Amino acid sequence: MLEQLLSSRTRVKLLKLFFLNPEQAYFIRQMVRKTAEHLNSIRRELKNLLALELVKETEEGKKKFYRVNIEHPLHPEMKALLFKAQVWQQKRTLRDLQRVGRIKYLALTGFFVGLDFTMTDMLIVGSVNRLKLKRILQRFQSDFDRQLNYTVMTPSEFKYRNDLTDRFLYTILENPKIVIVDKLRPRDVVTGLV
């Protein structure tokens, strides 16, 4: 089965598109535009993904729509693998993010770790050039084909909110996250939150 899953560049692009956007249904022409692959390649790979039952097909009028099959037994593992692979490919973007200012803490949460209930996908603590940050995040968002929510706090704002055990910050720090930069001194963070 693994040979069938990962043996084609087009298939990998489709898997990323479906698994990183589980609520979205796509018709074939949309997939062609979003993946920049040929129509026949998309059709062939859809046939394979349907045979593996990783994708479901529905009809609305004369159009067929395709979306990820979230009931598939491999769905959680595939989703995690694709998220991690996508983040790994974005190492250059993450390095660029670290250069937009003096970042003391950078964590990916929400979308990046499969949590739908968080209000932010990225927490940045430090002083940053917001215009540069916005440009980098636009590139990052186009790679993930979705809007990313991010939060920037100064170190003093982080400390203040952390001292108050702010619910927003507490939710980020207590839930799964991918920490990219952590230069906060231990006394800057309430014990048990990070």
C-alpha positions in Angstrom: 0.0 0.0 0.0 2.8 2.5 0.8 4.3 2.0 -2.7 0.9 3.0 -4.1 0.6 6.0 -1.7 4.0 7.7 -2.3 5.1 6.7 -5.8 4.0 9.8 -7.7 4.6 13.5 -7.4 1.1 14.3 -8.5 -0.3 11.9 -5.9 1.7 13.5 -3.2 0.5 17.0 -4.3 -3.1 15.7 -4.2 -2.7 14.1 -0.8 -1.3 17.3 0.6 -4.2 19.3 -0.9 -6.8 16.9 0.5 -5.3 16.2 3.9 -4.3 19.8 4.7 -7.8 21.0 3.7 -10.1 18.3 5.0 -13.3 20.4 5.0 -12.8 21.4 1.3 -14.2 19.5 -1.7 -12.5 20.1 -5.0 -13.6 19.4 -8.6 -10.9 18.3 -11.1 -10.2 21.7 -12.7 -9.6 23.2 -9.2 -7.1 20.5 -8.5 -5.3 21.1 -11.8 -4.9 24.8 -10.9 -3.9 24.2 -7.3 -1.3 21.5 -8.0 -0.1 22.8 -11.4 -0.3 19.3 -12.8 -1.8 18.0 -16.0 -5.5 17.0 -16.2 -4.8 13.4 -17.2 -2.3 13.0 -14.3 -4.9 14.3 -11.8 -7.6 11.9 -13.2 -5.2 8.9 -13.0 -4.2 9.7 -9.4 -7.7 10.3 -8.3 -8.6 6.9 -9.6 -5.8 5.4 -7.4 -6.8 7.4 -4.3 -10.4 6.4 -4.8 -9.3 2.7 -5.1 -7.4 3.1 -1.8 -10.5 4.8 -0.3 -8.5 7.8 0.9 -10.7 10.1 -1.1 -14.5 10.2 -1.5 -16.4 11.3 -4.6 -19.7 13.1 -4.6 -21.8 14.6 -7.4 -23.5 18.0 -7.3 -25.4 18.6 -10.5 -23.1 17.6 -13.3 -19.9 18.2 -11.3 -18.0 15.6 -9.4 -16.3 16.7 -6.2 -13.6 15.0 -4.2 -12.5 15.3 -0.6 -10.5 13.4 1.9 -12.1 10.4 3.6 -11.7 11.3 7.2 -13.1 7.8 8.3 -10.2 6.0 6.6 -8.2 4.1 9.3 -4.9 5.7 8.1 -6.4 9.2 8.1 -4.8 10.4 11.4 -1.4 9.0 10.6 -1.4 10.3 7.0 -2.5 13.8 8.2 0.2 13.9 10.8 2.8 12.7 8.2 1.8 15.3 5.6 1.7 18.1 8.2 5.2 17.2 9.3 6.5 16.9 5.8 5.0 20.2 4.8 6.5 21.9 7.8 9.9 20.3 7.1 9.7 21.7 3.5 9.1 25.1 4.9 12.4 25.2 6.9 13.6 28.1 4.7 10.5 30.0 5.5 11.0 29.3 9.2 14.6 30.5 9.0 13.4 33.7 7.2 10.8 34.2 10.0 13.6 34.0 12.6 15.3 36.9 10.8 12.3 39.4 10.8 13.4 40.7 14.2 14.6 39.5 17.6 12.3 36.5 18.2 12.4 35.0 21.7 9.8 32.3 21.1 8.2 30.9 18.0 5.7 28.0 18.1 3.4 26.4 15.5 0.1 25.3 16.9 -3.5 25.0 15.7 -3.5 24.0 12.0 0.1 22.7 12.2 -0.7 20.2 14.9 -4.2 19.3 13.9 -6.0 21.4 16.5 -9.2 23.1 15.2 -10.2 24.9 18.5 -7.2 27.2 18.9 -7.5 30.8 17.8 -4.0 31.0 16.4 -1.7 28.8 14.3 1.5 30.6 15.1 2.7 32.4 18.3 5.7 34.8 18.0 7.2 36.5 21.0 9.7 39.3 20.3 10.1 42.5 18.4 9.6 42.0 14.7 9.3 44.0 11.4 5.6 43.4 10.8 5.8 44.2 7.1 8.5 41.6 6.5 6.6 39.2 8.6 3.5 39.7 6.6 5.3 39.0 3.3 6.9 35.8 4.6 3.6 34.6 6.0 1.8 35.3 2.6 4.3 32.9 1.0 3.8 30.4 3.8 0.0 30.6 3.4 0.1 30.0 -0.4 2.2 26.9 0.2 -0.4 25.5 2.6 -3.3 26.8 0.5 -5.1 28.3 3.5 -5.3 31.4 5.7 -3.0 31.1 8.8 -3.8 33.0 12.0 -0.8 34.3 13.8 -0.2 36.2 17.0 2.8 38.5 17.8 3.5 39.6 21.4 6.3 41.7 22.8 8.3 39.9 25.6 6.7 42.2 28.2 3.2 41.5 26.9 3.9 37.7 27.0 5.2 38.0 30.5 2.2 40.0 31.7 -0.3 37.6 30.1 1.7 34.6 31.3 1.7 36.0 34.9 -2.1 36.4 34.7 -2.4 32.8 33.3 -4.2 34.4 30.4 -6.6 31.8 28.9 -5.6 32.5 25.2 -1.9 32.1 26.0 -2.5 29.2 28.4 -4.4 27.3 25.6 -1.4 27.7 23.3 1.2 26.7 25.8 -0.7 23.7 27.3 -1.7 22.1 24.0 0.5 20.3 21.4 2.8 22.7 19.5 6.0 22.6 17.5 8.5 24.9 19.1 10.9 26.4 16.6 12.6 29.0 18.8 12.7 29.1 22.6 15.0 31.8 24.1 12.7 32.6 27.0 14.3 32.5 30.4 12.7 30.0 32.7 11.5 32.8 35.0 9.7 34.4 32.1 7.3 31.5 31.9 5.0 30.2 34.6 6.1 26.7 35.7 4.1 24.0 34.1 2.9 26.1 31.1 5.7 25.4 28.7 
